[in-house]
Amino acid sequence: MVYDKGLVSAGIWYNGVLDTEEPVSMDGYVPHRLPNYEIGDKGSDEDMIITPKRETAAAVAQIRVNDAAFVRRSDGSWTYAIVKDQV
């Protein structure tokens, strides 16, 4: 996440504020993927996790490049995607 005049920081963001700063390490990291999905597939209810906003923010903070994620589209649907870049 980029904030404060271009300074880059990683951690848990909640309501636009860095709540907990955490070091980022790629040592031994294996990307998270769902084997039954292709990019652009609509997400099924069975694969969606509903959590309080603070828990969701903490989970989003853990997503890294090449991880899978469901992205909410302008029509309200959720589709499977792979994270290609982090700013």
N, C-alpha and C positions, 0 to 999 in steps of 0.2 A: 504494500500500500504506500502511496506517495502522499506526503502531507508536509505542512510547514515549510514552504519555499523549496520544495523538491527533495527534502530529506526522505529517505526510504526506511521504513520500519515494518517488521513483521510481528504479529501477535494476534490477540483477540480484540476485534473491533465490535463495539456495541453502540448503536445509535450515532454512528459517525465519529466516535471517540475511541482512541486506543485505550482499552480497558486493562489488558495485561500484555506486556511485551515479552516475546519469547525468541530465543535464538533459533535460527533456521539451519538445519544440517541435512545434507543429502546422503550421508554415509549409510550404506546398507538399505537404502530406500527402494521399495518396490511399488510401482504405481498401482492404485486401486482401480479395478475394472469389473464390469458385470458381463459375464460371458454370453448371455442370451440377448444382448442388445447390439445394434449397429447404430452408428452416429445418425441422429435425426429421428430415431424411433420414439414414439410417444411412451412416456413412463406409465407403468401399471400401478394400481393402488398397493399391490403387495410389496413393491420395491420402494415405496415412499415412506419416509419416517417423519412423523409429526412430533415436534418437540417445542418447548417454550423458546421464545426469541433469543434469550441469552445462550441456551444450549446450541441453538442453530448457529449463532454467531461464532461460538467456539469451534464448532465442526467446520464451518466455512474457512476459518483461519488455518485449519490444518490441510486444506486442499493445496496440492502442488502441481506443477507442470506435469502433464501426461496422466493425471488422475481423471477418472470419469466423474461426471456431475450431471444432474438434471437441471436444465435451464428453463426458466419460465419465459414463455413467448408472449407477444403482445395480445394474442387471442386467449390467453389464460391457460393454455396447455403447457405441459412439461415435456421436454424432449431430452434425450440422451446426448451428451456431448463429451469431448475430451478437452481438458484445459491445455491450451497451446502457449500461453504467455501469462506472466504476472507482472504487474506494474508496481 
